[in-house]
Amino acid sequence: MAKTNMFVEYQGKQVEDKAIIAAVKKAWTEAGHKVGDIKTMELYIKPEEASVYYVINETFTGSVAM
């Protein structure tokens, strides 16, 4: 598979997928978990709110600023 980069662009701002994933992982570890414990991660990007909502391991939920 070819290397892929993804960007979210909205109202003159651009955020790369890697930055979004890093922010979610940081929130996960700040909650006392280990990155290695992540089995699944679902991301719901809402540019109009400048937020990313997430579900980790089908139970842990939260949001981070984009």
C-alpha positions as CSV (number, residue, x, y, z in Angstrom):
1,M,0.0,0.0,0.0
2,A,1.2,3.5,-0.8
3,K,2.1,5.9,2.0
4,T,-1.0,8.0,2.8
5,N,-1.3,11.4,4.5
6,M,-4.7,12.8,5.5
7,F,-5.5,16.4,6.4
8,V,-8.6,18.0,7.7
9,E,-9.1,21.5,6.3
10,Y,-11.8,23.9,7.5
11,Q,-12.0,27.7,7.5
12,G,-8.4,28.2,6.6
13,K,-7.0,25.7,9.2
14,Q,-5.3,22.5,8.4
15,V,-4.7,19.5,10.8
16,E,-2.9,16.3,9.8
17,D,-4.3,13.0,10.9
18,K,-1.1,12.2,12.8
19,A,-1.6,15.3,15.0
20,I,-5.2,14.2,15.8
21,I,-4.1,10.7,16.7
22,A,-1.3,12.0,18.9
23,A,-3.7,14.3,20.8
24,V,-6.1,11.4,21.5
25,K,-3.3,9.2,22.6
26,K,-2.1,12.0,25.0
27,A,-5.6,12.3,26.5
28,W,-5.6,8.5,26.9
29,T,-2.3,8.5,28.8
30,E,-3.2,11.5,30.9
31,A,-6.2,9.5,32.0
32,G,-3.8,6.9,33.4
33,H,-3.7,4.4,30.6
34,K,-0.9,3.0,28.5
35,V,-0.8,3.6,24.7
36,G,0.0,-0.1,24.3
37,D,-3.5,-0.9,25.8
38,I,-5.3,0.7,22.8
39,K,-6.9,-2.0,20.8
40,T,-9.4,0.1,18.8
41,M,-9.8,3.8,18.2
42,E,-12.7,5.5,16.6
43,L,-12.4,9.1,15.7
44,Y,-15.3,11.5,14.9
45,I,-14.0,14.7,13.4
46,K,-16.3,17.8,13.7
47,P,-14.4,20.7,12.1
48,E,-17.3,23.1,12.8
49,E,-16.7,22.6,16.5
50,A,-12.9,22.3,16.1
51,S,-13.2,19.0,18.0
52,V,-12.4,15.4,17.6
53,Y,-14.6,12.9,19.6
54,Y,-13.2,9.5,20.2
55,V,-14.0,6.0,21.5
56,I,-11.1,3.8,22.6
57,N,-11.6,0.1,23.1
58,E,-15.3,0.6,22.6
59,T,-15.8,2.0,26.1
60,F,-13.5,5.0,26.8
61,T,-14.9,8.2,25.3
62,G,-13.9,11.8,25.2
63,S,-12.9,14.7,23.0
64,V,-9.9,16.8,22.2
65,A,-9.5,20.2,20.5
66,M,-8.4,20.1,16.9
